[in-house]
Amino acid sequence: MAAVYIHPDPDSLALAAARLIAQEACRAVEERGCFVIALAGGTTPRRAYERLAEPPFLELVPWQDTHAFWTDERCVDSADPRSNERMARESLLDRVPIPQGQIHPMRCGSSGAAARYESLLRTYPRLDLVLLGLGADGHAASLFPHSPVLSEKERWVAPAPAEAVGTDGGTLPRMTLTAACINAARHVVFLVSGAAKAQAVKAALEGRPGLVDLPTLLIHPVSGALSWLLDREAAALLSGTTSDGAG
Ligand code: 6PG
């Protein structure tokens, strides 16, 4: 069962997300000596990453024991404004004392790149936290409706074919964590903001099971937690009353 937290506006959503990431980081390092996170792409997480790079979280998070992966990447140069790596570096990783050797961007486009990323990921302990955004079409990471990657049960990382129409207005080849990988995490957190996502949020949280064209319905951590951090606009079409505040 997913925990749903609704915040008044994008700024309070970003603060709640930064707080949750910091809490998970402290707990992971206390219990297991390291914190392994998979960062979401797109635009929604930017404000949360910026908050995480500011006091008090800048001092709270055990950056020396933090290892950063990505949930997905567009196959563009890391300097390209559409790059998820660029967004995370600008808003967070270039502003905190995380060791450079503990930052693992996806480099997609060459053959075998997904397999190499998976091999690296498998040398780490279980992902402690996976952050996901939500597309208006119900996609998460680069798991788009009707994509062949949705049926991947074994691999943890896969190329997402160029026919997967991206939210960036064009069809970009991508690389993505698979649902099998995401569902193995200790905690999966969706960060969703804005009225444009309200329909997709309703379908994901209240939709009919088996809606095959809704990738988010594949996201069910096997033994981990699932949380949705929403702002009021993104939650506007939900019928149930859900908790405000924490999370
Ligand atoms: C990507 C993201 C993608 C994103 C959603 C929401 O590379 O595009 O991984 O899954 O999270 O499309 O994007 P916004 O946060 O920009 O609305």
Residues whose N, C-alpha, C, O or C-beta is under 5 A from the ligand:
A	BS01	6PG	G41 G42 T43 T44 P45 D72 L132 G133 L134 G135 H139 A140 A141 S142 T167
